[in-house]
């Protein structure tokens, strides 16, 4: 009986040892997967924050980059226009020299039908851009119409993988558009500083591995669904097939040679390159390290379990057997708690036998896991603090810029005439002045000139801060011209303003340089009896409504201050008799060129005429409200394209 009991006890203990070893293997691998998955999730969260900070930094430098790039594009386009103005075609050799001279990657000349007819990138010669789809065709029509640089400042080239900019510009009256492409990272190093570039692409989006041996490498890919490319390693594309799978599931995990690679679609709102761009993280972890720790712990547990079995074999007391089973259960429960992530579990098995040794080894494993978990939490906390500090610095910098622009806006508004000035001269009038940004390039003026009244509406080159600077130049030129020109001679006034602007900007024939800025302007003069009107305009029209009929007084088809306008350019003056009840309207092209409506076309002069005539039964206050609402309804979800200025007054 004792021999039978001993054999039975030995078999039972051996079976228990095998079960404990198997449970340790299963639980150990579950704990390994949980640790690795949690670590990858924490890195993913930090990458989202870093990508948001990366986009914020890129947008913070957006104005400077776009300003320099658009100036370079405008100068290049004007150079090409001058070289081809007499029908002389550009040679391919000259186009290559212009590419190097203006420091751009490639130049494309595109005709009205959106076909590339000359380029420095020979594979694209003859390419029809219409195949890019309806959205691109609508965009190209805007480029052809608006006469200002447009395009993507942030994009990934599907051919080279470079972070690039693509901008388009149609020179005035040209029968082609000029497209340039730029390597954005090289352009940032040139335009900003190497330190700023290295911080954005190095320190900010750099490797998060640090001293942590679990992470092998980290990379971030940016682009559209067709071809995302690495932001950290130039020219490295995302492995094929990854993007399509990530649109079906959030994360892809592959394992090869002891390394685990996770591809994750970072769920962040893209503010660069358009709504179809996306960010994908690649996180490579060293699974072999975790496996080594787990295998060592499992081996210790299995060996200890076998030793316990042999020890228990020599114990015949029922009390000892019960005590043995209780301790084994305690070890198993502790391993289960560890597999559930309760890393503060400690077995603390009393005694000096093998079971106590197993408990001690399990406690050592728990200490190691808890220490690693604490280290991960510390890394995450440090990363959070650094991102928070950088975000605070960016917020402070943006606040300073915003305050400066607000102050500039108050200065610009103080220069414009007050409502009281208009009210003292006209019983009925309205003013609509809405800069696209907080400051703008549109301005208006009303002054007593001799015995009459002078009213000016002006549209300067650009908008935002550059446009606001131009309005100050226009104001100074008007002040000086009024002192020199006899009252009522609006043609001489416009000519003198043109000359002062050319001299101020050094754009006259005697000056050298590449700048070509100016303005369009309309000047109205009413005599003291308010029965005769004189008008002169520079690419600017005056609309009159008399007895239900609308007429247009067009100005000279020539801008003010531009380098291409001769210094002695004369401006035509028109004079008409007027009477009580006649309404007058002056407007800049910001309203006429606004894109909107179901067909996404410009508001246009025809629609403006119809709107003015339809409002003649309303007073000027109601007309202003109706015009603002109609333009807003027409625009819909489209962004504002330009500053808007419209003046209306009735005798």
Phi, psi and omega in degrees: 000316179297322179293319179297315180296321180296318179294319180296318179296319179298315179297318180296316180294320179297318179296319178298319180297319179294317180297318179297319178297317179296317178298320179296321179296311181298313181293324179297317179290326175295319178296322179297315179296321181294317180298313183293321180293317180296321181294316179297321179296320180292322177295320178301316180298317179294325179294324177301315180297318181293321179295319176299317178295322177300313180296321179298318179294319179298317180291330179296329178263005184302314185299313181296314181297313181295322180299312182292316182295317181292325177295319180295318179296316182297315180297319178297315181297317179295324177297314179296320180299314180298322183287339183248009188294335180258023177084005180282119181287154176278137173280156178298325179295319178293322179296323177294321178296320178296323177300316180289322183294319182266005172058053174240161181285307180218155177237136177232130173256122189240134181273182184299331180273013176068031178252132178283111183258350174201138183200157173277351179251092192304324181301336182267002181297128180083002181289132179269110183291350181297336181293350179284354171111173184299319182298319180292321180299316178297319178297318183294325177297324176294317178302318183292331187267319194278339179060044175210153182297134177221163176139186182269125176279329181237119180203159175253125177292126180288347181265318186253342183080006179281146169287112193231166173238137176236118183231146181238149176203133175254117177297157181304124176064014179279154178260026177205165172243156178250124175247136175235151171239143182227139169288106190296325182291317176295322179295322178293321178296326179284316188278320180265242174219157177299324181297316180297314179301312182295327178292315184295315185261351181252288184292318185290311181257020183288182183294135180267006187293318182058228179267002185280117185282346181292322181273124179274313180196160177222139176218155178234128179253142183225139177158193177267185185292339183284315189207082171285144180231158183291139174273339185261328182239099187301137177085005181259114180275162173288137179308142184298149176086347185290315186299314183298321180291321181294339175284343176265329179218153189291329191216142175239132180238129175232152180228135180202126174058040179084359179248142175247127180246125178247125172256124186232130173281106182288118184277075178236150179285124181277123175251007180239132170080358177110174188286340184269007178275156182212160178244133179233130179263142173242115183241117180253119180246150181271091182293334182297327180295313180296319180298322180298314179297317182293317181296320178298316180294319180295317179300316179298320180293316181296313180299316179297323179297318178296318178298321177299319179299316179293326179292317182292334179304328183271003182256124182251350183285136178299323180296319180293320179298316179297318180296324179296314182295321179298319181291322177296317177300322180296320178295315181299316178298321179297319178296322178296317179297322177296319179294337179275002179091008178271080188284354176274005180293132175226130184280314179049061179282123181285155176108179181240017183268189184294322179298320176298323177296319177299314179301318180297319179293321176298320178296322177298316178298318179297320177299317181295316180296317181294321179296318179295320178297319178295320179297320178297316180297322179295318178300316180298318180296318179297317179297318179299318181295319180294316179296319180297319180294317179295321178297320179297319179296318178297319180298318180295318180296317179295324178296319179296316179297316181297319179297320180296318180292321177299319179294319177297324179297319179296322179296315182296319180295328181292336180282330183289152178296148178278165177297327180298326179298315177294317184296329180289340184251328184228135177289324180239129180193164170208159177225127171244111179230104184229094176295146179298320174254192182289338170235162185209180183257006176261143179211161175222164191210142172214126183216154168282127183231107186064234177265359184244193183238135178248127179238129183236137167235135190220139177237106182273160177302134174081181176216181183068211184297315178301317179297322179297321176299320180295326179295326177294321177296318179298318180299315179297320180294320179296316179303314183289321182294322180299328181286338187257335186259137178299142180304139178094341180272076184291335177294316177294324178298311180297319179297318182291322175300316178303316182293318179295321179294318179299317181292319181297318182270002180056049180243014177281175185298330183280346184262152177251159179144173183250351182291143178213079182245159180186213184197162169251145190210143173236131183238122180246132176234126176249132181288176186298326181279355181056035179239003178214136183239136174244139183221139171219138182221154175242099186052044186213137183246151173247127178259132179239137175240117181224124180055042176077006180243136182255131175232161184234127173260107183275145176273181176294138183280064183203133180278173182256132171087346185291150182297330182280351178268129182297147181300325183266014182307129177265150180239133186286138176251131177246143179230134179221147172285146180227165180218175180298143179094351178283135179251142182236144181221133173237134179214144174277171184282000177297325178282315184294324184271000182297130181274140178174198181077170182297334181260004177055053177241174183286158180299313171081158180291324182298314179294325178297315180299314181299320181295316181298314181296322182292345185256009188290341177277352180265155173285172186295327179296314179291327177299316180301312181299317182292320180297314180300316183291319180295319178294321179295317178295321179294319183294320180062232181272358181290145178286158174295131183269331189202171172293152180237129175222131175214130178244139175222136177208154185229138178281000000 
